[in-house]
Amino acid sequence: MEFLDVSLTDWVGYAAMAIVLLSFLMKHVNKLRIVNALGCLLFVVYGIMLEPVSKPIIITNGAILCVNLFYILKK
């Protein structure tokens, strides 16, 4: 499936990239962690959608997602 000659997999990757980048513009750490966690989750989905699956993307962003969730739920 493509839209504007860009595959769905690439759209997920671009969305993940934009959300992670946006998270670093947040002034409050808790908002940063929430938005960054969403971006990391999308990067995990992106890593799974790639052919072949990209384990480094999945592992790295899965770990960052867990760290973010730990600090979000700790409060």
C-alpha positions as CSV (number, residue, x, y, z in Angstrom):
1,M,0.0,0.0,0.0
2,E,1.4,3.4,-1.0
3,F,0.4,7.0,-0.7
4,L,2.3,9.7,-2.6
5,D,4.8,7.0,-3.7
6,V,5.7,6.3,0.0
7,S,5.0,2.9,1.5
8,L,3.0,2.4,4.7
9,T,6.2,1.2,6.4
10,D,8.0,4.4,5.5
11,W,5.1,6.5,6.7
12,V,5.3,4.8,10.1
13,G,9.0,5.4,10.2
14,Y,8.5,9.1,9.3
15,A,5.8,9.5,11.9
16,A,8.0,7.9,14.6
17,M,10.9,10.2,13.6
18,A,8.7,13.3,13.8
19,I,7.2,12.3,17.2
20,V,10.6,11.6,18.7
21,L,12.0,14.9,17.4
22,L,8.9,16.7,18.7
23,S,9.4,15.2,22.2
24,F,12.7,17.0,22.5
25,L,10.9,20.3,22.2
26,M,8.8,19.6,25.3
27,K,9.6,21.8,28.4
28,H,8.3,19.4,31.0
29,V,10.0,16.0,31.4
30,N,6.8,14.1,31.9
31,K,5.4,15.3,28.7
32,L,8.7,14.6,27.0
33,R,8.6,11.0,28.2
34,I,5.0,10.5,27.1
35,V,5.5,11.8,23.6
36,N,8.9,10.1,23.3
37,A,7.3,6.8,24.4
38,L,4.8,7.1,21.6
39,G,7.6,7.7,19.1
40,C,9.5,4.7,20.4
41,L,6.4,2.5,20.2
42,L,6.1,3.6,16.5
43,F,9.7,2.8,15.9
44,V,9.2,-0.7,17.3
45,V,6.2,-1.1,14.9
46,Y,8.4,0.3,12.1
47,G,11.2,-2.2,12.9
48,I,8.7,-5.1,12.8
49,M,7.3,-3.9,9.5
50,L,10.7,-3.7,7.8
51,E,11.6,-6.6,5.6
52,P,13.7,-8.1,6.9
53,V,12.8,-7.2,10.5
54,S,15.3,-4.8,12.1
55,K,16.2,-6.2,15.5
56,P,18.5,-3.2,16.4
57,I,15.6,-0.7,15.9
58,I,13.2,-2.9,17.9
59,I,15.6,-3.6,20.7
60,T,16.8,0.0,21.1
61,N,13.4,1.6,21.0
62,G,11.8,-1.1,23.0
63,A,14.4,-0.5,25.8
64,I,13.9,3.3,25.6
65,L,10.1,2.7,25.7
66,C,10.5,0.6,28.9
67,V,12.6,3.3,30.5
68,N,10.0,6.0,29.6
69,L,7.2,3.9,30.9
70,F,9.0,3.1,34.1
71,Y,9.4,6.8,34.9
72,I,5.9,7.7,33.7
73,L,4.3,5.1,36.0
74,K,6.7,5.8,38.9
75,K,5.0,9.1,39.6
